[in-house]
């Protein structure tokens, strides 16, 4: 999805090696549990279940009633709405005013470990490694299983392919025909915590602080560099990958493409 430039000059200078920079003021984002990009903003859900919109200056504004999203386990920006899954297995979508509605009528989306917007559709994976897609009515449509035993830690989509990191640390690519390919060595991404897609490729963020760009046309990860971070989620917006830097309660970003 093409979006306008999100952030201007920041209040806190970047590190000397310019590998990442703080968005807004350091320490402004405590207890953020989930992060997503939607149109020209970042969106966050904190540990108390409140939804926040983050504007171009890094200023955050609460949207909707406090605590409404306290049971949310996954969040994705898709087609002008935030799609979220609750622990109950119910799927919801929320507009920019914080008005929400259930998608479908069931609670089929249980035991979900990862979710992503792929090809204009909502996708998720569960603890067994099975992929699912939201159908036109919002009901869950079952897809193939990735890996042998165990769930999916992170999920992302690029044109013509779905990417998934298995709990074993193996990165998989699933093409439009359903063919599954192991990318790189099995277990090479054992410390991965998130996937993000930008205009220049797929990026794997891990707990050791490495951001790796994976060449979609090759079978090996490339461009590894240290950015000192660890996060439960990451979001890509206008050539940057964003995440919450641990032990500082700060939102940071790293440029990954123009």
N, C-alpha and C positions, 0 to 999 in steps of 0.2 A: 504494500500500500504506500503510495507517495504521500508524504506529509511535509508541511513547511518547517523551516528551521525552528527548533524548540527553544534553545537557550542562548542568551547573549552573554556578555562578560560576567564572570562570577565574582562573588565577594571575597572568596578565598583563593589565593594563587595556586597554580598547579605545582606538583612536585618538580624538582629540578630536571628529572628525566622525562617529564611530560607524559608519563604513562597513564596517569589518571588525574582528575581534578575534581574538587568539591563543588557540588551544586548548591547555591544559596549559602547558608551559614552552617558551619560545622556543628554537629550535635542536634540539628533541627528535626531529625527523623528517628526518634526512639521507638522501639517496639513495633517496627513495620514487619508484618508477616508475609504479605503478598504484594507484588509489584507488576504492573502491566502498562502497556502503551496503547493509547487510543487517540486517533487523529492528531491534534497538536499538543497533547498533554500526557504526562505520566499520572497514573492512578495507583493509590496504595490503600491497603487495608491494614489497620494496626491490630495489636493483640487483643484490644478491647472490642474489636468488631466494627469500628467506625471507618467510613470510606472518605478518602482525601483526594482532592485534585491538586496537582502540582503544576504551577504556572511557569512561564518562561524565566522568571526571576528566581525560581526555586521556592517561592512562597506557596504554602499549602492552605487549602480551604476545605473545611469539612462539608461533605455533600450528603444530604439525607439525614435521617435520625441517628443519633449515637447508638452503637452496639447492634445495629440491624444485621451486620454481616459477621457476627461472632461465631457462627458455625460454618463459615466458608472455608473450604479446603483447597480450592483452585479458582483462578481468575484469568480471563483472557479478553483482550479487546478485539471486537469483531463487528464489522458493518455498523459502526456508530453506537454500539452498545457494549457494556461489560457483561460477559457471560460468566456466571459463577456456579460452582457446585457446592451443595451443603453436605454435611456428614450424613444426613438422612438419605442422600442419593437424589435429591431434587435438583433440577437444573433451572436457573433463573437468568434473566437478562435485565440490566439496569441502564437507564438513560442518563444523560449528563446532569439532570436535575435530582437524581437519586430515586426516581420513580422506578419500581421494579415490578416484574411479572414473571410467573412461572412459565417455563417453556415445556410444553407437553403436560401430562397429568400424572405421570408416574414418579417413582423414586428408584429408577433403574441405575442411576449413576453412583452406585456404592463402591467402596474400596478403590476409589480413583487415586492414582499416584502422580499423574501428570496430565496436562491439557495444553492445547495449542489451537490457534486459528490456522487452518491449512486450506488453501484454495477457496477461500470465502466460506468455509464450513467449520463447525466446531468439532474437534476431535479430542479424545481422551484415552488414557491407558490405565489398566487396573493392576492389582498386585500379582496377577497371573501372567502379565505381559500381553494380554489381549487388547487390541485396539478397537475403539468404538467411534461412530460418527452420529451426530444428531441429524435425524431425518427431517423432512419438510414439516412434519407435525411436532417435532421436538422429541420424538421417541428415540430411544437408543437403537442403532443399527450395528450389529456385531461384525467385526472384521477379523483379520488374521491375527495369529499370535506370534510375537517376536521373542526370540531366545528360547532357551530350554529351562523352564522353571524360574520362578521369581518375577518380580515386576519391573516396570519401566520407571527410571528416575527422572528423565527429562524427555520432552517431545517438542519437535519443531517441524515446520514445513517450508519447502522451497518449491519453485515451479517444477512440477513433474516428479517430486519425490517427498517422502516423509522420512525424518531422521529421528532416531530414538536411542537413548543410552539405557542399557539394561543394568540391573543391580550388580551384575558381574563386572561392570566397567567396560563392556564391549559396546562400540558404536555401530549401529545398523542403519542402512539406507534401504528404503522400500520404494521401488519405482511404480509407475502407473499401472504396470501389469501385475503387481503384487509380488514381484521377485525381491527377495531379501538378500542383501549383500553386507558382509562384515567389512567395515572401513578401518584400516589400520590393524594393529595387533589386538587380539582378544584380551580384554582386561586393561587396555591402555588408558582408559578413562575412569579408573576405579575411584578417584576422588572428585568426580564431576558433581556439581550441584545445580547447574542450569545450562540451557541452550538458548541462544538468541540468534536471530537472522537479521542481517543487514544487506544493503545493496551489493556488498562485495563478498558475501558468503555466509557460511555458518560459523558460529563462534561457541566454543565450549569453555565454560567458566568452572574452575575447580577449587576445592578447599585449600589448596596449597598456594593459591594466588596466581595461577597461570591462565591467561586468555589465549586460546589457540584458534586460529582460523583454519577451517577444514576446506580444502579445495574440493568443490562438488564434482569436479571432473576427474579426481584422482582418488586413490585408496589410502593415502597417508595424510596425517595432520600436518599442517605447516604453520609457520609464523608464530611459534610459541614465544611469549614474553611475560615477565613477571609484573603483576600490578597490585600485589599485596591486598588480597581480599578473600572473603568467604561469605557466601550469601545463599539463602534458600531459593531465591528467584532473581531473574534478571530480565531486562526489557530493552529492546532495540528501537531507536527512534532517530531518524534523520542522520545516519552516519555515526551514531554513538551507541555503545552498550552501557546501560545504567545498572547499578546494583547498590545495596546497602553495605557500607564498609563496617565490619564488626568492631566492637569495642570503642566505637567513636560516635555511633548513632548518626552517621553522615551519609548523605546520598552522593555518590560519585559517578563519574562517567569516564569512558575511554574512547577516543576516536578510533573507529575501525574502517572508515571509508568516507568518501566524499559524496 
